[in-house]
Amino acid sequence: MTDDNFVKLLEELQRKIEYGEEQTYSKVVIREYRNPSNFGVLDDPDAVGKIKGPCGDTMKISLKIEKLKIKQAFFWTDGCGATIACGSILTKIIKGKTPQEANDISSSQFIEALEGLPIEHHHCIILAINALQKAIKNYNEKNFLVKK
């Protein structure tokens, strides 16, 4: 196989992958996992929550909180595209909210923000919510707002 043929084969394979993604996921999900916002871990966070989901994906949420508002939120995951999209959209949804407001975010708010998510990936939403709730619990415990 020549280099040109190999490149053409790779391009065709990429087109098929992208077509399959477009048939499965919303444009928002695709955008969020291809170019996630706030991916990484904050230096010196005020709170951290890390959860391993039943599918084996791990999600870590780190928060900076000032004047009882979430100023920065970052996520890290070793998960699939849907998990990445959920982490990315979560960090956007919770910025500017109080920890309690963020703690009350529902699965339906995620689905709406992502413009839909196939049911077989709804566990990715739960993973992100659980990691966030663990981070908020961590924050509350550090700040003596909740007894350990």
N, C-alpha and C positions, 0 to 999 in steps of 0.2 A: 504494500500500500504506500502510495506516495504521500508526502507531507500535505499537498493540496487536498487529496482525497480524505486524509485523516481529519483535517480542519473542517471540511464539508460535513463529514460524519458527526463530528462534535457539535457543529452548529445545528444540524438537523435534530440531534438528540436534545439539545438545549431547547429548541422550539417545541418539541413534544412535551418536555417537562413543564415548560411555561404554559402550554395549552392545558395540560392536566391540572395545574394549579388554578388556572382561571376558571375551570369548570367546577372546582371544588370550593375555593375560597373567595370571599369578597375582595374587592380592590383594596379595602382598608387593611384586611388581614395580610395580604400580599405586601403592601407598602410597609407595614409595621415589622414584619419579620425580615424583609430584605434590607431595610434601613431602620433598625430599631433606635428609639430614643432612649437615652438614659441607661444604656447598657454598661455595666461595670459595678464597681463597689466604691462607695464613698469613703474617703479618708476620715477617720475620727467621727463616725456616725453617732447620733443620739440614740438610735435604736436599730436592731438587726433581727430579722426573722428568717429562718432557713427551714425548708420543708422538703422531704423527698416524697413524691407522689407514688401512688400504686403502680403507675406505668414505668417507674424508675427514673423519671425526670426529677431534677432538683431545682428549686427556685429559692433565691436569696434576695430579700428586700432590705435595703439600708436607707435610713431616713435621717435628715437634718430637720430639726424642729426648732423654730424661733417664735417667741410670743404665742405659743400654743397653736401655731400653724405649721403645716408641712411646707418647708421652703425648698427642700431638695429631696428627690426620691430616685434611687437607682435600683436596678435589678440585675441579677446574674442568673443564668440558667445553662444547663447542659442539655436542654430539651429540644424538641422538634420546632418547626416553624410556627405552629399554633401556640406553643408555650412561649416562644419569643414574642409573638404578637400580643399575647395576654400580658406579659411583663411590661412591654413597651406602653401599651394603652393604659395599664394600671398606673404607671408613674405619671402619666399625663392627667388622668382623672383626679388623683389625690392631691396634686400640688395646690396649695392655698387652702386646703381643708384642715379642720382640726383633726386630731387623731380620732376622736369619736365619730365625726362625720365620715372619715375614711373607713373606719371600722364597720360602718353600716352599709357600705357599697354592696350591691346585690349582683347576682349572676345576670339578671335581666339588663342591668345597666351596662355590663360588659358586652353582652350580645348586641345591644343597641349601638354602643360605641364602635364595635367591630363590624357593624352592618351585617351581622350574622356569623355563625360559626357552626360547622357540621356537628351534629350531636355526638359523634364519636370523639370529638375534641373538647367537649364541655368539661371534662376532668382537668383540662389545662386552666380553665377559669377558676375552678375550685382550688387548684394548686396555688395560683397567684393570690387568691383571697386568703387562703390559710396562711401563706407566708406573710402577708400584710398583717393579718390579725396577730400572728406571733410577734412581729416587730412592734406592734402597738402595745401588746402585753409587756414586752421587754421594756419599752419606754415607760409605761405606767409603773412597773416594778422599780425601775431605776429612780423614778421620781416620787416614790412612795405614795402614788395615787391609788394603788391597789396593793393589798397585803400579799406577800409571797406565799 
